[in-house]
Amino acid sequence: MAAKIWPETVVIYTDGACRGNPGPSAVGIHVTDIEGNTVDEIGEVLGVQTNNFAEYTAVKRAFEIAFTQKVKHITLRSDSQLLIRQMLGEYQVKSESIRPLFMACKKLTRQFQSVQFEHIRRELNQEADRLANLALDS
């Protein structure tokens, strides 16, 4: 399968799925252009992790791929209010196991011209959720 080329400006929907907490986990990443057309879909298994670990890993992975794709502007949308508020600096990251992922995500944001974080309702994140669950089921 040929690699998909991402535009310079993307909207990335991320989700971390976890069956049990901790339990088998995976990430789902749904990438669209600014018109809402699907650009890429990614689902990856993580192994046994917590839900918050999966949520942050989804963001980190999305940023890593976006960097390789030479993306310049990102709107990142997640239904994890905790993650979004932590990334915006509204909440502190108290979990020692999450702090390295948070720091990695913050560092990766500096690779782009702009990154916006938006909390969305769960029903607006169905594609990322579907991709994470598909990965878990595979």
C-alpha atoms as one frame of an Amber mdcrd trajectory, in Angstrom:
protein
   0.000   0.000   0.000   1.428   3.373  -1.013   2.127   5.915   1.713  -0.527
   8.587   1.953   0.603  12.184   1.604  -0.844  14.552   4.197  -1.569  18.214
   3.406   0.264  20.987   5.295  -2.855  21.679   7.390  -4.690  18.771   9.023
  -7.282  17.990  11.648  -6.290  14.980  13.730  -8.770  13.043  15.849  -7.152
  10.760  18.435  -8.458   8.156  20.824  -6.989   5.633  23.182  -8.937   2.454
  23.846  -8.385   0.280  26.882 -10.242  -2.858  27.916  -9.803  -2.751  31.644
  -7.670  -0.058  33.241  -4.953  -1.174  32.875  -5.695  -3.684  30.173  -5.169
  -4.418  26.489  -4.946  -1.036  24.788  -4.633   0.574  21.376  -4.686   3.944
  19.664  -6.843   5.287  16.880  -5.862   8.252  14.735  -8.191   9.717  12.109
  -6.676  12.453   9.954  -8.706  14.812   7.771  -8.018  17.848   5.659  -9.681
  21.120   6.648 -12.747  20.239   4.555 -13.229  17.040   6.562 -12.075  14.580
   3.894 -10.244  11.556   5.292  -6.504  11.726   4.667  -5.333   8.762   6.749
  -6.511   6.212   9.304  -4.213   4.559  11.822  -4.824   1.970  14.503  -2.034
   0.464  16.573  -1.966  -1.995  19.474   0.006  -0.935  22.554  -0.207  -3.966
  24.812  -1.331  -3.702  28.437  -1.533  -0.043  29.446  -3.853   2.445  31.146
  -6.451   4.495  29.328  -4.554   7.763  29.873  -1.359   6.157  28.569  -3.246
   5.139  25.411  -4.754   8.630  25.001  -1.339  10.307  25.217   0.339   7.703
  23.020  -2.252   8.394  20.308  -1.338  12.101  20.351   2.395  11.401  20.403
   2.124   8.956  17.504  -0.038  11.382  15.504   2.507  14.177  15.992   5.405
  11.889  15.027   3.686  10.888  11.788   2.608  14.478  11.058   6.234  15.589
  11.404   7.418  12.984   8.894   4.643  14.172   6.578   5.915  17.781   6.789
   2.631  19.047   8.257   2.753  22.688   9.367  -0.617  23.296  11.046  -2.550
  20.871  13.260  -5.879  21.000  15.002  -5.878  18.067  17.401  -9.284  16.909
  18.624  -9.840  14.416  21.430 -12.725  13.383  23.643 -10.306  13.172  26.599
 -10.994  16.367  28.491  -8.122  15.598  30.881  -5.595  15.287  28.042  -6.772
  18.459  26.300  -6.770  20.517  29.506  -3.312  19.215  30.421  -1.950  20.010
  26.954  -3.429  23.518  27.219  -1.785  23.985  30.625  -5.127  24.258  32.446
  -4.485  21.097  34.508  -1.237  19.813  35.976   0.104  16.391  35.029   0.334
  14.604  38.362   0.815  11.034  37.086   4.483  10.006  37.024   3.748   7.415
  34.315   2.055   9.990  32.049   4.487  12.893  32.553   7.121  11.568  30.051
   4.422  11.171  27.372   3.061  14.643  28.137   6.562  16.130  27.879   7.187
  14.304  24.588   3.901  15.620  23.169   4.716  19.181  24.286   8.167  18.932
  22.688   6.679  17.612  19.444   4.275  20.579  19.226   7.289  22.845  18.730
   8.025  21.096  15.412   4.929  22.674  13.830   4.001  26.254  12.961   0.744
  25.919  14.886  -1.048  23.333  17.012  -4.526  23.845  18.422  -6.116  21.500
  20.948  -9.884  21.030  21.019 -12.012  18.902  23.314 -14.899  17.278  21.451
 -17.826  15.147  22.535 -17.353  11.406  22.245 -19.916  11.093  19.447 -17.782
  13.432  17.313 -14.759  11.149  17.748 -16.296   7.936  16.435 -13.750   7.290
  13.674 -10.717   7.437  15.984 -12.607   5.256  18.482 -13.475   2.762  15.725
  -9.821   2.577  14.597  -8.562   1.949  18.139 -11.153  -0.779  18.720 -10.407
  -2.330  15.319  -6.740  -2.558  16.317  -7.712  -4.172  19.630  -9.889  -6.715
  17.861  -7.242  -7.680  15.294
